[in-house]
Amino acid sequence: MQHIDIRIDGLAPDFELARQIGALIAGRDHDEATLVSWCDTLRGVHSPQCLHCEIKGEPGWLVYGRNHGGRLRIAFNNDALVF
């Protein structure tokens, strides 16, 4: 899985803005890019909410994404939002 870290100064992107930026990046090489999992640490929510997926301390949503075809991990502002 390729990791991409994005830092935005002067603006705290909300979920929708970060999702749109992530979709643009993911779609550069793949016309049919699909969001598999995500985490919004600012609001304390993530998807999917699969507690049984946790492996070696990694959150379930991240394990799920990696094991279900996720090829990119796009993080904004030190993992405030991750897609």
PDB file as gemmi writes it, atoms N, CA and C in Angstrom:
CRYST1    1.000    1.000    1.000  90.00  90.00  90.00 P 1                      
ATOM      1  N   MET A   1       0.856  -1.177   0.000  1.00  0.00           N  
ATOM      2  CA  MET A   1       0.000   0.000   0.000  1.00  0.00           C  
ATOM      3  C   MET A   1       0.900   1.237   0.000  1.00  0.00           C  
ATOM      4  N   GLN A   2       0.644   2.140  -0.918  1.00  0.00           N  
ATOM      5  CA  GLN A   2       1.408   3.385  -1.001  1.00  0.00           C  
ATOM      6  C   GLN A   2       0.843   4.404  -0.013  1.00  0.00           C  
ATOM      7  N   HIS A   3       1.740   5.047   0.734  1.00  0.00           N  
ATOM      8  CA  HIS A   3       1.328   6.059   1.709  1.00  0.00           C  
ATOM      9  C   HIS A   3       1.572   7.453   1.140  1.00  0.00           C  
ATOM     10  N   ILE A   4       0.561   8.301   1.210  1.00  0.00           N  
ATOM     11  CA  ILE A   4       0.658   9.691   0.771  1.00  0.00           C  
ATOM     12  C   ILE A   4       0.243  10.563   1.943  1.00  0.00           C  
ATOM     13  N   ASP A   5       1.120  11.472   2.351  1.00  0.00           N  
ATOM     14  CA  ASP A   5       0.830  12.386   3.458  1.00  0.00           C  
ATOM     15  C   ASP A   5       0.685  13.799   2.914  1.00  0.00           C  
ATOM     16  N   ILE A   6      -0.422  14.434   3.240  1.00  0.00           N  
ATOM     17  CA  ILE A   6      -0.713  15.786   2.767  1.00  0.00           C  
ATOM     18  C   ILE A   6      -0.850  16.703   3.971  1.00  0.00           C  
ATOM     19  N   ARG A   7      -0.154  17.817   3.919  1.00  0.00           N  
ATOM     20  CA  ARG A   7      -0.251  18.805   4.992  1.00  0.00           C  
ATOM     21  C   ARG A   7      -0.805  20.090   4.394  1.00  0.00           C  
ATOM     22  N   ILE A   8      -1.849  20.600   5.014  1.00  0.00           N  
ATOM     23  CA  ILE A   8      -2.466  21.842   4.561  1.00  0.00           C  
ATOM     24  C   ILE A   8      -2.385  22.836   5.706  1.00  0.00           C  
ATOM     25  N   ASP A   9      -1.645  23.919   5.502  1.00  0.00           N  
ATOM     26  CA  ASP A   9      -1.517  24.972   6.510  1.00  0.00           C  
ATOM     27  C   ASP A   9      -2.486  26.102   6.194  1.00  0.00           C  
ATOM     28  N   GLY A  10      -3.030  26.700   7.236  1.00  0.00           N  
ATOM     29  CA  GLY A  10      -3.918  27.837   7.056  1.00  0.00           C  
ATOM     30  C   GLY A  10      -5.372  27.463   6.842  1.00  0.00           C  
ATOM     31  N   LEU A  11      -5.642  26.172   6.752  1.00  0.00           N  
ATOM     32  CA  LEU A  11      -7.005  25.678   6.547  1.00  0.00           C  
ATOM     33  C   LEU A  11      -7.067  24.256   7.089  1.00  0.00           C  
ATOM     34  N   ALA A  12      -8.044  23.988   7.913  1.00  0.00           N  
ATOM     35  CA  ALA A  12      -8.258  22.620   8.397  1.00  0.00           C  
ATOM     36  C   ALA A  12      -9.337  21.994   7.527  1.00  0.00           C  
ATOM     37  N   PRO A  13      -8.954  21.113   6.595  1.00  0.00           N  
ATOM     38  CA  PRO A  13      -9.959  20.552   5.698  1.00  0.00           C  
ATOM     39  C   PRO A  13     -10.966  19.698   6.463  1.00  0.00           C  
ATOM     40  N   ASP A  14     -12.239  19.838   6.115  1.00  0.00           N  
ATOM     41  CA  ASP A  14     -13.249  18.973   6.711  1.00  0.00           C  
ATOM     42  C   ASP A  14     -13.277  17.660   5.924  1.00  0.00           C  
ATOM     43  N   PHE A  15     -14.103  16.739   6.381  1.00  0.00           N  
ATOM     44  CA  PHE A  15     -14.157  15.410   5.785  1.00  0.00           C  
ATOM     45  C   PHE A  15     -14.420  15.475   4.284  1.00  0.00           C  
ATOM     46  N   GLU A  16     -15.396  16.242   3.876  1.00  0.00           N  
ATOM     47  CA  GLU A  16     -15.793  16.270   2.465  1.00  0.00           C  
ATOM     48  C   GLU A  16     -14.695  16.845   1.573  1.00  0.00           C  
ATOM     49  N   LEU A  17     -14.051  17.917   1.994  1.00  0.00           N  
ATOM     50  CA  LEU A  17     -12.962  18.492   1.201  1.00  0.00           C  
ATOM     51  C   LEU A  17     -11.808  17.503   1.078  1.00  0.00           C  
ATOM     52  N   ALA A  18     -11.420  16.886   2.190  1.00  0.00           N  
ATOM     53  CA  ALA A  18     -10.329  15.911   2.156  1.00  0.00           C  
ATOM     54  C   ALA A  18     -10.711  14.710   1.287  1.00  0.00           C  
ATOM     55  N   ARG A  19     -11.956  14.260   1.370  1.00  0.00           N  
ATOM     56  CA  ARG A  19     -12.411  13.140   0.548  1.00  0.00           C  
ATOM     57  C   ARG A  19     -12.311  13.479  -0.938  1.00  0.00           C  
ATOM     58  N   GLN A  20     -12.686  14.704  -1.304  1.00  0.00           N  
ATOM     59  CA  GLN A  20     -12.619  15.119  -2.705  1.00  0.00           C  
ATOM     60  C   GLN A  20     -11.176  15.194  -3.193  1.00  0.00           C  
ATOM     61  N   ILE A  21     -10.284  15.734  -2.378  1.00  0.00           N  
ATOM     62  CA  ILE A  21      -8.864  15.797  -2.753  1.00  0.00           C  
ATOM     63  C   ILE A  21      -8.307  14.386  -2.896  1.00  0.00           C  
ATOM     64  N   GLY A  22      -8.635  13.521  -1.935  1.00  0.00           N  
ATOM     65  CA  GLY A  22      -8.186  12.132  -2.004  1.00  0.00           C  
ATOM     66  C   GLY A  22      -8.698  11.425  -3.250  1.00  0.00           C  
ATOM     67  N   ALA A  23      -9.945  11.675  -3.617  1.00  0.00           N  
ATOM     68  CA  ALA A  23     -10.522  11.057  -4.812  1.00  0.00           C  
ATOM     69  C   ALA A  23      -9.796  11.518  -6.075  1.00  0.00           C  
ATOM     70  N   LEU A  24      -9.417  12.782  -6.128  1.00  0.00           N  
ATOM     71  CA  LEU A  24      -8.660  13.285  -7.281  1.00  0.00           C  
ATOM     72  C   LEU A  24      -7.315  12.585  -7.398  1.00  0.00           C  
ATOM     73  N   ILE A  25      -6.635  12.421  -6.265  1.00  0.00           N  
ATOM     74  CA  ILE A  25      -5.330  11.753  -6.271  1.00  0.00           C  
ATOM     75  C   ILE A  25      -5.490  10.284  -6.657  1.00  0.00           C  
ATOM     76  N   ALA A  26      -6.448   9.598  -6.051  1.00  0.00           N  
ATOM     77  CA  ALA A  26      -6.654   8.174  -6.325  1.00  0.00           C  
ATOM     78  C   ALA A  26      -7.060   7.936  -7.773  1.00  0.00           C  
ATOM     79  N   GLY A  27      -7.789   8.857  -8.365  1.00  0.00           N  
ATOM     80  CA  GLY A  27      -8.265   8.697  -9.728  1.00  0.00           C  
ATOM     81  C   GLY A  27      -7.256   9.030 -10.807  1.00  0.00           C  
ATOM     82  N   ARG A  28      -6.098   9.540 -10.418  1.00  0.00           N  
ATOM     83  CA  ARG A  28      -5.089   9.905 -11.425  1.00  0.00           C  
ATOM     84  C   ARG A  28      -4.676   8.721 -12.290  1.00  0.00           C  
ATOM     85  N   ASP A  29      -4.480   7.569 -11.677  1.00  0.00           N  
ATOM     86  CA  ASP A  29      -4.019   6.393 -12.411  1.00  0.00           C  
ATOM     87  C   ASP A  29      -5.092   5.320 -12.564  1.00  0.00           C  
ATOM     88  N   HIS A  30      -6.226   5.507 -11.889  1.00  0.00           N  
ATOM     89  CA  HIS A  30      -7.292   4.507 -11.918  1.00  0.00           C  
ATOM     90  C   HIS A  30      -8.635   5.214 -12.072  1.00  0.00           C  
ATOM     91  N   ASP A  31      -9.267   5.045 -13.216  1.00  0.00           N  
ATOM     92  CA  ASP A  31     -10.547   5.706 -13.470  1.00  0.00           C  
ATOM     93  C   ASP A  31     -11.647   5.240 -12.524  1.00  0.00           C  
ATOM     94  N   GLU A  32     -11.535   4.021 -12.029  1.00  0.00           N  
ATOM     95  CA  GLU A  32     -12.588   3.461 -11.187  1.00  0.00           C  
ATOM     96  C   GLU A  32     -12.139   3.328  -9.734  1.00  0.00           C  
ATOM     97  N   ALA A  33     -11.465   4.321  -9.209  1.00  0.00           N  
ATOM     98  CA  ALA A  33     -11.019   4.287  -7.815  1.00  0.00           C  
ATOM     99  C   ALA A  33     -12.233   4.312  -6.889  1.00  0.00           C  
ATOM    100  N   THR A  34     -12.183   3.492  -5.833  1.00  0.00           N  
ATOM    101  CA  THR A  34     -13.277   3.380  -4.876  1.00  0.00           C  
ATOM    102  C   THR A  34     -12.739   3.561  -3.466  1.00  0.00           C  
ATOM    103  N   LEU A  35     -13.430   4.335  -2.662  1.00  0.00           N  
ATOM    104  CA  LEU A  35     -13.059   4.513  -1.260  1.00  0.00           C  
ATOM    105  C   LEU A  35     -13.440   3.245  -0.501  1.00  0.00           C  
ATOM    106  N   VAL A  36     -12.447   2.588   0.112  1.00  0.00           N  
ATOM    107  CA  VAL A  36     -12.677   1.316   0.789  1.00  0.00           C  
ATOM    108  C   VAL A  36     -12.875   1.518   2.286  1.00  0.00           C  
ATOM    109  N   SER A  37     -12.075   2.385   2.893  1.00  0.00           N  
ATOM    110  CA  SER A  37     -12.206   2.654   4.327  1.00  0.00           C  
ATOM    111  C   SER A  37     -11.670   4.047   4.615  1.00  0.00           C  
ATOM    112  N   TRP A  38     -12.030   4.576   5.781  1.00  0.00           N  
ATOM    113  CA  TRP A  38     -11.595   5.921   6.147  1.00  0.00           C  
ATOM    114  C   TRP A  38     -11.665   6.103   7.657  1.00  0.00           C  
ATOM    115  N   CYS A  39     -10.960   7.152   8.125  1.00  0.00           N  
ATOM    116  CA  CYS A  39     -10.978   7.496   9.546  1.00  0.00           C  
ATOM    117  C   CYS A  39     -10.956   9.014   9.692  1.00  0.00           C  
ATOM    118  N   ASP A  40     -11.862   9.522  10.498  1.00  0.00           N  
ATOM    119  CA  ASP A  40     -11.930  10.944  10.830  1.00  0.00           C  
ATOM    120  C   ASP A  40     -11.645  11.059  12.328  1.00  0.00           C  
ATOM    121  N   THR A  41     -10.383  11.281  12.682  1.00  0.00           N  
ATOM    122  CA  THR A  41     -10.022  11.345  14.105  1.00  0.00           C  
ATOM    123  C   THR A  41     -10.558  12.603  14.764  1.00  0.00           C  
ATOM    124  N   LEU A  42     -10.846  13.635  13.973  1.00  0.00           N  
ATOM    125  CA  LEU A  42     -11.391  14.872  14.536  1.00  0.00           C  
ATOM    126  C   LEU A  42     -12.773  14.630  15.139  1.00  0.00           C  
ATOM    127  N   ARG A  43     -13.566  13.799  14.470  1.00  0.00           N  
ATOM    128  CA  ARG A  43     -14.916  13.489  14.958  1.00  0.00           C  
ATOM    129  C   ARG A  43     -14.984  12.144  15.685  1.00  0.00           C  
ATOM    130  N   GLY A  44     -13.883  11.397  15.656  1.00  0.00           N  
ATOM    131  CA  GLY A  44     -13.851  10.105  16.330  1.00  0.00           C  
ATOM    132  C   GLY A  44     -14.695   9.036  15.663  1.00  0.00           C  
ATOM    133  N   VAL A  45     -14.756   9.077  14.322  1.00  0.00           N  
ATOM    134  CA  VAL A  45     -15.532   8.083  13.577  1.00  0.00           C  
ATOM    135  C   VAL A  45     -14.675   7.469  12.473  1.00  0.00           C  
ATOM    136  N   HIS A  46     -15.018   6.256  12.081  1.00  0.00           N  
ATOM    137  CA  HIS A  46     -14.318   5.577  10.998  1.00  0.00           C  
ATOM    138  C   HIS A  46     -15.273   4.578  10.346  1.00  0.00           C  
ATOM    139  N   SER A  47     -14.880   4.128   9.180  1.00  0.00           N  
ATOM    140  CA  SER A  47     -15.681   3.131   8.483  1.00  0.00           C  
ATOM    141  C   SER A  47     -14.750   2.223   7.682  1.00  0.00           C  
ATOM    142  N   PRO A  48     -15.000   0.940   7.678  1.00  0.00           N  
ATOM    143  CA  PRO A  48     -16.063   0.276   8.417  1.00  0.00           C  
ATOM    144  C   PRO A  48     -15.702   0.149   9.893  1.00  0.00           C  
ATOM    145  N   GLN A  49     -16.709  -0.116  10.684  1.00  0.00           N  
ATOM    146  CA  GLN A  49     -16.509  -0.280  12.120  1.00  0.00           C  
ATOM    147  C   GLN A  49     -16.432  -1.770  12.423  1.00  0.00           C  
ATOM    148  N   CYS A  50     -15.288  -2.345  12.121  1.00  0.00           N  
ATOM    149  CA  CYS A  50     -15.113  -3.791  12.281  1.00  0.00           C  
ATOM    150  C   CYS A  50     -14.055  -4.050  13.350  1.00  0.00           C  
ATOM    151  N   LEU A  51     -14.481  -4.127  14.572  1.00  0.00           N  
ATOM    152  CA  LEU A  51     -13.553  -4.330  15.680  1.00  0.00           C  
ATOM    153  C   LEU A  51     -12.807  -5.645  15.569  1.00  0.00           C  
ATOM    154  N   HIS A  52     -13.394  -6.631  14.930  1.00  0.00           N  
ATOM    155  CA  HIS A  52     -12.761  -7.938  14.824  1.00  0.00           C  
ATOM    156  C   HIS A  52     -11.606  -7.946  13.823  1.00  0.00           C  
ATOM    157  N   CYS A  53     -11.399  -6.867  13.096  1.00  0.00           N  
ATOM    158  CA  CYS A  53     -10.336  -6.805  12.095  1.00  0.00           C  
ATOM    159  C   CYS A  53      -8.993  -6.371  12.683  1.00  0.00           C  
ATOM    160  N   GLU A  54      -8.969  -5.873  13.901  1.00  0.00           N  
ATOM    161  CA  GLU A  54      -7.733  -5.340  14.473  1.00  0.00           C  
ATOM    162  C   GLU A  54      -6.650  -6.411  14.502  1.00  0.00           C  
ATOM    163  N   ILE A  55      -5.459  -6.045  14.021  1.00  0.00           N  
ATOM    164  CA  ILE A  55      -4.319  -6.954  13.997  1.00  0.00           C  
ATOM    165  C   ILE A  55      -3.092  -6.198  14.485  1.00  0.00           C  
ATOM    166  N   LYS A  56      -2.444  -6.730  15.504  1.00  0.00           N  
ATOM    167  CA  LYS A  56      -1.200  -6.162  16.037  1.00  0.00           C  
ATOM    168  C   LYS A  56      -1.321  -4.675  16.326  1.00  0.00           C  
ATOM    169  N   GLY A  57      -2.437  -4.256  16.884  1.00  0.00           N  
ATOM    170  CA  GLY A  57      -2.621  -2.865  17.275  1.00  0.00           C  
ATOM    171  C   GLY A  57      -3.057  -1.929  16.169  1.00  0.00           C  
ATOM    172  N   GLU A  58      -3.114  -2.412  14.937  1.00  0.00           N  
ATOM    173  CA  GLU A  58      -3.599  -1.572  13.841  1.00  0.00           C  
ATOM    174  C   GLU A  58      -5.119  -1.478  13.919  1.00  0.00           C  
ATOM    175  N   PRO A  59      -5.669  -0.300  13.666  1.00  0.00           N  
ATOM    176  CA  PRO A  59      -7.126  -0.163  13.722  1.00  0.00           C  
ATOM    177  C   PRO A  59      -7.812  -1.011  12.654  1.00  0.00           C  
ATOM    178  N   GLY A  60      -9.006  -1.471  12.990  1.00  0.00           N  
ATOM    179  CA  GLY A  60      -9.750  -2.348  12.099  1.00  0.00           C  
ATOM    180  C   GLY A  60     -10.035  -1.757  10.735  1.00  0.00           C  
ATOM    181  N   TRP A  61     -10.350  -0.457  10.680  1.00  0.00           N  
ATOM    182  CA  TRP A  61     -10.668   0.159   9.388  1.00  0.00           C  
ATOM    183  C   TRP A  61      -9.463   0.124   8.454  1.00  0.00           C  
ATOM    184  N   LEU A  62      -8.230   0.255   9.025  1.00  0.00           N  
ATOM    185  CA  LEU A  62      -7.014   0.234   8.211  1.00  0.00           C  
ATOM    186  C   LEU A  62      -6.732  -1.181   7.710  1.00  0.00           C  
ATOM    187  N   VAL A  63      -6.864  -2.160   8.582  1.00  0.00           N  
ATOM    188  CA  VAL A  63      -6.679  -3.562   8.194  1.00  0.00           C  
ATOM    189  C   VAL A  63      -7.693  -3.940   7.114  1.00  0.00           C  
ATOM    190  N   TYR A  64      -8.930  -3.530   7.304  1.00  0.00           N  
ATOM    191  CA  TYR A  64      -9.984  -3.814   6.330  1.00  0.00           C  
ATOM    192  C   TYR A  64      -9.620  -3.229   4.963  1.00  0.00           C  
ATOM    193  N   GLY A  65      -9.210  -1.973   4.942  1.00  0.00           N  
ATOM    194  CA  GLY A  65      -8.856  -1.333   3.678  1.00  0.00           C  
ATOM    195  C   GLY A  65      -7.732  -2.048   2.959  1.00  0.00           C  
ATOM    196  N   ARG A  66      -6.693  -2.399   3.698  1.00  0.00           N  
ATOM    197  CA  ARG A  66      -5.557  -3.089   3.097  1.00  0.00           C  
ATOM    198  C   ARG A  66      -5.964  -4.468   2.577  1.00  0.00           C  
ATOM    199  N   ASN A  67      -6.812  -5.182   3.320  1.00  0.00           N  
ATOM    200  CA  ASN A  67      -7.201  -6.540   2.938  1.00  0.00           C  
ATOM    201  C   ASN A  67      -8.334  -6.599   1.918  1.00  0.00           C  
ATOM    202  N   HIS A  68      -8.871  -5.448   1.555  1.00  0.00           N  
ATOM    203  CA  HIS A  68      -9.962  -5.420   0.574  1.00  0.00           C  
ATOM    204  C   HIS A  68      -9.608  -4.554  -0.637  1.00  0.00           C  
ATOM    205  N   GLY A  69      -8.355  -4.615  -1.037  1.00  0.00           N  
ATOM    206  CA  GLY A  69      -7.933  -3.997  -2.283  1.00  0.00           C  
ATOM    207  C   GLY A  69      -7.459  -2.562  -2.198  1.00  0.00           C  
ATOM    208  N   GLY A  70      -7.354  -2.011  -0.992  1.00  0.00           N  
ATOM    209  CA  GLY A  70      -6.857  -0.639  -0.874  1.00  0.00           C  
ATOM    210  C   GLY A  70      -5.417  -0.542  -1.354  1.00  0.00           C  
ATOM    211  N   ARG A  71      -5.136   0.362  -2.259  1.00  0.00           N  
ATOM    212  CA  ARG A  71      -3.774   0.513  -2.786  1.00  0.00           C  
ATOM    213  C   ARG A  71      -3.115   1.789  -2.314  1.00  0.00           C  
ATOM    214  N   LEU A  72      -3.901   2.743  -1.806  1.00  0.00           N  
ATOM    215  CA  LEU A  72      -3.376   4.020  -1.321  1.00  0.00           C  
ATOM    216  C   LEU A  72      -3.852   4.278   0.101  1.00  0.00           C  
ATOM    217  N   ARG A  73      -3.002   4.924   0.884  1.00  0.00           N  
ATOM    218  CA  ARG A  73      -3.381   5.449   2.203  1.00  0.00           C  
ATOM    219  C   ARG A  73      -3.079   6.934   2.132  1.00  0.00           C  
ATOM    220  N   ILE A  74      -4.114   7.747   2.032  1.00  0.00           N  
ATOM    221  CA  ILE A  74      -3.947   9.192   1.877  1.00  0.00           C  
ATOM    222  C   ILE A  74      -4.322   9.847   3.193  1.00  0.00           C  
ATOM    223  N   ALA A  75      -3.326  10.457   3.851  1.00  0.00           N  
ATOM    224  CA  ALA A  75      -3.524  11.055   5.174  1.00  0.00           C  
ATOM    225  C   ALA A  75      -3.380  12.568   5.087  1.00  0.00           C  
ATOM    226  N   PHE A  76      -4.241  13.260   5.810  1.00  0.00           N  
ATOM    227  CA  PHE A  76      -4.221  14.717   5.861  1.00  0.00           C  
ATOM    228  C   PHE A  76      -3.840  15.182   7.261  1.00  0.00           C  
ATOM    229  N   ASN A  77      -2.936  16.152   7.316  1.00  0.00           N  
ATOM    230  CA  ASN A  77      -2.559  16.834   8.565  1.00  0.00           C  
ATOM    231  C   ASN A  77      -2.325  15.861   9.722  1.00  0.00           C  
ATOM    232  N   ASN A  78      -1.276  15.041   9.558  1.00  0.00           N  
ATOM    233  CA  ASN A  78      -0.857  14.105  10.616  1.00  0.00           C  
ATOM    234  C   ASN A  78      -1.962  13.144  11.031  1.00  0.00           C  
ATOM    235  N   ASP A  79      -2.612  12.546  10.067  1.00  0.00           N  
ATOM    236  CA  ASP A  79      -3.645  11.524  10.277  1.00  0.00           C  
ATOM    237  C   ASP A  79      -4.938  12.054  10.887  1.00  0.00           C  
ATOM    238  N   ALA A  80      -5.192  13.351  10.763  1.00  0.00           N  
ATOM    239  CA  ALA A  80      -6.483  13.876  11.222  1.00  0.00           C  
ATOM    240  C   ALA A  80      -7.611  13.251  10.402  1.00  0.00           C  
ATOM    241  N   LEU A  81      -7.363  13.079   9.117  1.00  0.00           N  
ATOM    242  CA  LEU A  81      -8.292  12.403   8.202  1.00  0.00           C  
ATOM    243  C   LEU A  81      -7.470  11.450   7.342  1.00  0.00           C  
ATOM    244  N   VAL A  82      -7.918  10.209   7.234  1.00  0.00           N  
ATOM    245  CA  VAL A  82      -7.183   9.214   6.450  1.00  0.00           C  
ATOM    246  C   VAL A  82      -8.170   8.471   5.563  1.00  0.00           C  
ATOM    247  N   PHE A  83      -7.783   8.318   4.292  1.00  0.00           N  
ATOM    248  CA  PHE A  83      -8.609   7.598   3.318  1.00  0.00           C  
ATOM    249  C   PHE A  83      -7.782   6.509   2.671  1.00  0.00           C  
TER     250      PHE A  83                                                      
END                                                                             
